[in-house]
């Protein structure tokens, strides 16, 4: 029978220690690889433009996530405001770049989690959580006291600090990172993060070490493990072949990968000479074949993949 990982840590008092350690990192903020060094406890803001309190754009059951998360009753998503990446093509740019959202206390965040559980969601899915890890952990402690027992999903951009990920061991049941780029120059140009490829590689390996391959129950619902998202970009800019090769050889050939075909020009990508168009069917087919060549067969969108084959 499934038991959420964090319940054991909460019972032993370890969760309280993790909360304190996470907040300590906000004094000279090092929650992500940018290491801005600002005192967020005093509401100083760094790259992510976030201070002491968490900010939430919206929350509710979501049916547009991956099938193992959505199940029958939806994924309980909490969309957090701002981001530690600067992607010029972000499809949620109003949230990540324009700070659409409102500040919330730990108590309110805990209530959101419990409300999503009462609505029958299969999991609690934190979207863009990296820069609000301390606040999430504090809210989790309160939610556990209120009876929370659902799996937690860490739905991030892949630009993560190993220190933070190690702090999260035993808390998140499901990691769902993006792996956006293989080329540092592309990462710098489009997300202002030249070290993105190396950070994402290290993050995926650490996440897999903690939770392993994605485990899906008899109902088709994810319980624990790693699920990787990869957005196929025009003109091969994402470096799909290199990314798939890394996942298969350095993480696990049994990794569940969502090969996403929904790229469309948004925000500052509109009119860009490289990103200013949707991907073609040939580009998506080439991406899927790149995954299959290295024996990655747990790909989301099986009907599309069968059509390609």
C-alpha positions, 0 to 999 in steps of 0.5 A: 500500500502506498504511503507518501514519503514525507509522512515518515520524516514528519513523524520522526521530526526530521521535516522540522529540521529540513524546514529550518535548514531551507530557510537558513539558505534564504539569508544569502539565497542559494536555493538555485544555481544562481546563488544570488546571495540576497537576504530574502528573509528581509524581502530582498529580491534576486533573479527570481524577484521573490522575497520571504513569502511564497506567491501563488498564481492559481491552484486546482485539479488539472487535467492537462498534465501527463496521464499518470499524474492526471488519472481519473480525478486530476493532478492537484496543481499549485502554480507558483509565481516567478521563476529562476529561469529566463526562458524567452518562449515561456508559455506561462510568461504572465506567471513566470515573468510578469509575476501574476499571483499573490503572496500567501502564508504557509497556512494558506498554502497548506489549506490549498493542499488539503483542499485539493486532497478533498477534491479527490486529486491524485497528487499535489503538484507544485509547478515551479517550486525551486525558489519557494522550497522553504515555504513549501516545506513549512506548509507541508508540515502544517498540511500533514497535521491536517491529514495530507497523505497524497504523493508530492510532485516537484514539477520544475525547470531542471535548473536545480541545486544539488544542495536543495535536492538533497534536502528534499530527499524523502519528501517528494515522491515524484520528480518531474523536471524539464530537460530543455537544452544540451548546448550551453550557448543555447541555454544562455541565449534563450534562458539566461543560464549558460550552466543549465545543461550541466545543472540539469544532468546532475539534477536528473541523476540525483532525482533518480537516485532518490526515487528511481524509475516511475512506478505506476499502479494498476489504475495507471496512476503514478506513485513514485519516481522520475518523469522527465519532460522534454520540449522539442524546439524548432531547428533542433535547438534543444539538442534532443539527441544528446539529451536522450542519449544522456538519459538512457546511459547516465540516468536509466533506460527505463526513464519515463519521458514526455516528448512534448510537441506543443511548442508555439512562439510565445512572449519574446519568441514571437518573431525570433528567427529561430523560435518564431514558428511551431515545430514541424511533424518531421522535427517531432518525428526525428526527436522521437526516433532519437529516443528510440535509438537509445532504447528509451521506450517509456515515452508519453503519447504512445499513439503518436509514437506508434504512428511514427513507427 
